[in-house]
Amino acid sequence: MKQAKALTISYLTPVSFASLNGSDKEADNISSIKKISIGTEEYPYVSSQAVRRALRNQLEVLGWDLSEGAAATIKKGAATTEQKPDKYIDDDLFGYMGAEAGKTATKRTSVVRVCSLISLDPYLGDLDFGTNYMGTKAGGNPNIFETEIHSGMYRGTILIELDRVGSGDGFDKDLPNAEKAKRVKALLQALKNLWGSGRQSRFLADISPKFVAGAFTTAKNPIFLESLIVRDGSVVSSILDEVCADYSKEIVGSVFGERKGLFKTEYEKAVTIGEAFDKLEKLVDEYYA
């Protein structure tokens, strides 16, 4: 495991009824979702910024202290964090950039690289119709509105630069290996329990992984990013096998997991989701041992 430099995980999550990530309104009474155009079709997605925020939020739920945002001290400067990666897990894993009056600008490039959570199924124009009725005291007139909704399979990917966790920019000295492993395993827990906070009061959705393809690699390459495909309700296993064969020289260890019974056919190499994340955590411990 020592020769690995990165851990990449691609995952699938089915969503039955949701409005995951809001976009600019197309009309005053329509709340739209973010979409990307591919050919003549539009595919909903959750932005990488939203996924990063969801991971950060889940780390806080799991009991980790996060770096508080700080207002900029220079004109037109952007708010940043405490910029203390030795103390805060999010400054370490997600990086920062800051510029203070009279001081040299500081930055830490994110250790965790995130892809947008993109639907594999097109948007079909579905809308949820609603009214916001505040009663006679407020005038008695209902406020009519619509929200774009979607049902489909979503795919996401993260890549963790294992060799940069707990070291580099912002550190006077490297963190102990045990602490590095603890932080990476915390991120895995956050991914396993991924939950977006946006629009959950009316459109509660579970976006935690239901299929995962993970690999520890000597090259920093998200090898499953475009190769995790669902066809006729099943994950295309032949493509995953081909990826493993093509990158056999770079792959140090791989793990596959799925929610049993969710897909029409099971991938023979996949264990349960819980077992998959347990295996990933054990390999992280081996890497930092």
C-alpha positions as CSV (number, residue, x, y, z in Angstrom):
1,M,0.0,0.0,0.0
2,K,2.9,2.4,0.6
3,Q,3.4,3.1,-3.1
4,A,-0.1,4.4,-3.5
5,K,-0.6,8.2,-3.9
6,A,-4.3,8.5,-4.2
7,L,-7.6,7.0,-3.4
8,T,-10.4,7.4,-5.9
9,I,-14.0,6.5,-5.3
10,S,-16.8,6.7,-7.9
11,Y,-20.3,6.0,-6.6
12,L,-24.0,5.7,-7.7
13,T,-27.1,6.9,-5.9
14,P,-30.6,6.5,-7.1
15,V,-33.1,9.4,-6.4
16,S,-36.8,8.7,-6.7
17,F,-38.2,12.2,-6.1
18,A,-36.0,15.2,-5.5
19,S,-35.0,18.8,-6.3
20,L,-31.4,18.4,-5.3
21,N,-29.5,21.6,-6.3
22,G,-31.2,24.9,-7.1
23,S,-30.3,27.1,-10.0
24,D,-31.3,30.6,-11.1
25,K,-35.0,31.0,-11.5
26,E,-36.3,30.8,-15.1
27,A,-39.5,32.5,-14.0
28,D,-40.6,34.3,-10.8
29,N,-42.7,31.3,-9.7
30,I,-40.5,28.4,-10.8
31,S,-37.6,27.1,-8.8
32,S,-35.3,25.3,-11.3
33,I,-32.6,22.8,-10.7
34,K,-29.1,22.8,-12.2
35,K,-28.8,21.0,-15.5
36,I,-26.2,20.4,-18.1
37,S,-27.0,20.0,-21.8
38,I,-25.7,16.9,-23.7
39,G,-27.0,16.8,-27.2
40,T,-30.7,17.6,-27.1
41,E,-31.1,16.3,-23.6
42,E,-30.7,18.1,-20.2
43,Y,-29.2,16.2,-17.2
44,P,-29.6,17.5,-13.7
45,Y,-26.6,17.7,-11.4
46,V,-25.5,18.7,-8.0
47,S,-22.5,21.1,-8.2
48,S,-19.1,20.1,-6.9
49,Q,-19.4,23.1,-4.5
50,A,-22.6,21.6,-3.1
51,V,-21.0,18.2,-2.7
52,R,-18.0,19.7,-0.9
53,R,-20.3,21.6,1.4
54,A,-22.3,18.4,2.1
55,L,-19.1,16.5,3.0
56,R,-18.0,19.4,5.3
57,N,-21.4,19.5,6.9
58,Q,-21.4,15.7,7.5
59,L,-17.9,16.0,9.1
60,E,-19.4,18.5,11.6
61,V,-22.3,16.1,12.2
62,L,-19.8,13.4,12.9
63,G,-18.2,15.5,15.7
64,W,-15.3,17.3,13.9
65,D,-14.6,21.0,14.6
66,L,-14.6,23.0,11.4
67,S,-12.6,26.1,10.6
68,E,-14.9,29.1,11.1
69,G,-15.3,31.5,8.2
70,A,-13.5,34.8,8.7
71,A,-14.3,38.1,7.0
72,A,-11.7,39.5,4.5
73,T,-9.3,42.1,5.9
74,I,-8.6,43.7,2.6
75,K,-10.9,45.7,0.2
76,K,-12.9,43.4,-2.1
77,G,-11.3,40.4,-0.5
78,A,-13.2,37.1,-0.2
79,A,-14.1,35.6,3.1
80,T,-11.9,32.6,4.0
81,T,-11.3,30.2,6.9
82,E,-9.0,30.2,9.9
83,Q,-6.3,28.6,7.6
84,K,-5.1,26.2,10.3
85,P,-4.9,22.8,8.6
86,D,-3.0,21.3,11.6
87,K,-6.0,22.1,13.8
88,Y,-9.0,21.8,11.4
89,I,-9.8,18.8,9.2
90,D,-11.6,20.9,6.6
91,D,-8.6,23.3,6.2
92,D,-6.4,20.2,5.7
93,L,-8.7,18.3,3.3
94,F,-10.5,21.1,1.4
95,G,-7.8,23.7,1.3
96,Y,-8.2,27.5,1.4
97,M,-6.9,30.8,0.0
98,G,-6.5,33.9,2.0
99,A,-5.0,37.4,1.8
100,E,-4.6,39.7,4.8
101,A,-3.6,43.3,4.9
102,G,0.2,43.6,5.2
103,K,0.8,39.8,4.9
104,T,1.7,37.5,2.1
105,A,-1.2,35.6,0.6
106,T,-1.6,32.0,1.8
107,K,-3.2,29.1,0.1
108,R,-3.5,25.3,0.4
109,T,-4.7,23.4,-2.7
110,S,-7.5,21.0,-1.8
111,V,-6.4,17.5,-1.0
112,V,-9.9,16.2,-1.9
113,R,-10.9,16.6,-5.6
114,V,-14.7,16.4,-6.2
115,C,-16.7,15.8,-9.3
116,S,-20.3,17.1,-9.6
117,L,-23.0,14.5,-8.8
118,I,-24.5,14.1,-12.3
119,S,-27.6,12.3,-13.3
120,L,-27.4,9.5,-15.8
121,D,-31.1,10.1,-16.7
122,P,-32.3,13.2,-18.5
123,Y,-34.7,15.8,-17.1
124,L,-38.2,15.2,-18.4
125,G,-39.8,18.5,-17.4
126,D,-41.5,17.3,-14.2
127,L,-42.8,20.0,-11.9
128,D,-44.1,20.0,-8.3
129,F,-47.1,22.5,-7.9
130,G,-47.4,24.2,-4.6
131,T,-49.1,27.1,-2.8
132,N,-47.9,29.1,0.1
133,Y,-51.1,30.0,1.9
134,M,-50.6,32.2,5.0
135,G,-54.2,32.6,6.1
136,T,-56.7,35.5,6.1
137,K,-54.5,37.6,8.4
138,A,-51.9,37.8,5.6
139,G,-54.5,38.7,3.0
140,G,-55.9,35.3,2.2
141,N,-54.3,35.1,-1.2
142,P,-52.2,31.9,-1.9
143,N,-48.8,32.3,-3.5
144,I,-48.6,29.8,-6.3
145,F,-45.2,28.4,-7.2
146,E,-43.6,25.4,-9.0
147,T,-40.4,23.4,-8.4
148,E,-38.6,21.3,-10.9
149,I,-38.2,17.7,-9.7
150,H,-36.3,14.7,-11.0
151,S,-36.0,11.0,-10.6
152,G,-33.0,9.1,-11.7
153,M,-29.6,7.6,-11.1
154,Y,-26.8,10.0,-10.1
155,R,-23.0,9.4,-10.4
156,G,-20.2,11.1,-8.4
157,T,-16.5,10.8,-7.9
158,I,-14.0,12.0,-5.3
159,L,-10.2,11.7,-5.4
160,I,-8.1,12.0,-2.2
161,E,-4.4,12.8,-2.6
162,L,-3.2,10.5,0.2
163,D,0.4,11.7,0.1
164,R,-0.7,15.3,0.8
165,V,-3.0,14.7,3.8
166,G,-1.6,16.3,7.0
167,S,1.4,17.8,5.2
168,G,2.6,20.5,2.9
169,D,1.3,24.1,2.7
170,G,0.1,25.3,6.1
171,F,2.1,22.8,8.1
172,D,5.2,23.5,10.1
173,K,5.6,19.8,10.5
174,D,3.7,16.8,9.3
175,L,0.8,15.4,11.3
176,P,1.4,11.9,12.8
177,N,0.4,9.1,10.5
178,A,-2.3,8.0,12.9
179,E,-4.0,11.4,12.6
180,K,-3.7,11.4,8.8
181,A,-5.5,8.0,8.7
182,K,-8.1,9.3,11.2
183,R,-8.9,12.2,8.9
184,V,-9.2,10.2,5.7
185,K,-11.4,7.7,7.5
186,A,-13.6,10.5,8.7
187,L,-14.0,11.7,5.1
188,L,-15.0,8.1,4.1
189,Q,-17.6,8.2,6.9
190,A,-18.9,11.5,5.6
191,L,-19.2,10.1,2.0
192,K,-20.9,6.9,3.3
193,N,-23.5,9.1,5.0
194,L,-23.6,11.9,2.4
195,W,-26.6,14.1,2.8
196,G,-27.3,17.4,1.1
197,S,-28.9,20.1,3.2
198,G,-30.6,22.0,0.3
199,R,-34.3,21.7,-0.2
200,Q,-34.6,18.9,2.3
201,S,-37.6,20.3,4.2
202,R,-40.0,19.4,1.3
203,F,-37.9,17.1,-0.9
204,L,-36.1,14.8,1.5
205,A,-33.6,12.8,-0.5
206,D,-30.9,10.1,0.3
207,I,-27.8,10.8,-1.8
208,S,-25.5,8.4,0.1
209,P,-23.7,5.8,-2.2
210,K,-25.6,2.7,-3.2
211,F,-22.7,1.4,-5.4
212,V,-19.0,2.3,-4.9
213,A,-15.9,1.5,-7.0
214,G,-12.8,2.4,-5.1
215,A,-9.1,2.1,-5.9
216,F,-5.8,3.0,-4.3
217,T,-3.5,4.0,-7.1
218,T,0.1,5.0,-7.7
219,A,-1.2,7.6,-10.2
220,K,-3.6,10.4,-9.3
221,N,-6.3,9.5,-11.8
222,P,-10.0,9.1,-11.2
223,I,-10.1,5.9,-13.2
224,F,-13.8,5.0,-12.7
225,L,-15.1,8.6,-13.3
226,E,-16.5,7.9,-16.8
227,S,-16.6,4.1,-16.5
228,L,-19.3,3.5,-13.9
229,I,-22.3,2.9,-16.2
230,V,-25.8,1.7,-15.5
231,R,-27.7,-0.1,-18.3
232,D,-31.1,-1.7,-18.0
233,G,-31.0,-1.4,-14.2
234,S,-27.6,-3.0,-13.8
235,V,-24.1,-1.8,-13.4
236,V,-22.1,-2.7,-16.5
237,S,-19.5,-5.0,-14.9
238,S,-17.5,-5.6,-18.0
239,I,-16.4,-2.0,-18.1
240,L,-15.3,-2.1,-14.5
241,D,-13.3,-5.3,-15.2
242,E,-11.7,-3.6,-18.2
243,V,-10.7,-0.6,-16.1
244,C,-9.1,-2.9,-13.5
245,A,-7.2,-4.7,-16.2
246,D,-6.1,-1.5,-18.0
247,Y,-4.8,0.0,-14.8
248,S,-3.5,-3.1,-13.1
249,K,0.0,-1.6,-12.9
250,E,-1.3,1.5,-11.2
251,I,-3.9,-0.1,-8.9
252,V,-2.5,-1.2,-5.5
253,G,-5.9,-2.2,-4.1
254,S,-9.5,-2.0,-5.1
255,V,-12.9,-2.3,-3.4
256,F,-16.4,-2.6,-4.8
257,G,-19.6,-2.4,-2.9
258,E,-23.3,-2.3,-3.6
259,R,-26.7,-2.2,-1.9
260,K,-27.7,-5.8,-2.4
261,G,-31.0,-6.3,-4.3
262,L,-31.1,-2.7,-5.5
263,F,-29.7,-3.5,-9.0
264,K,-31.2,-6.1,-11.4
265,T,-27.9,-8.1,-11.4
266,E,-25.2,-8.0,-8.7
267,Y,-21.6,-7.4,-9.5
268,E,-19.7,-10.5,-8.5
269,K,-16.8,-8.6,-7.0
270,A,-19.0,-6.3,-4.9
271,V,-19.6,-6.7,-1.1
272,T,-22.2,-4.8,0.8
273,I,-21.8,-1.0,1.2
274,G,-20.9,-1.4,4.9
275,E,-18.3,-4.0,4.1
276,A,-16.9,-1.9,1.3
277,F,-16.3,1.1,3.5
278,D,-14.9,-1.1,6.3
279,K,-12.4,-2.5,3.7
280,L,-11.5,1.0,2.5
281,E,-10.8,2.1,6.1
282,K,-8.6,-0.9,6.7
283,L,-6.6,-0.1,3.6
284,V,-6.2,3.5,4.7
285,D,-4.8,2.2,8.0
286,E,-2.4,0.0,6.1
287,Y,-1.3,2.9,4.0
288,Y,-0.5,5.1,6.9
289,A,0.8,2.4,9.2
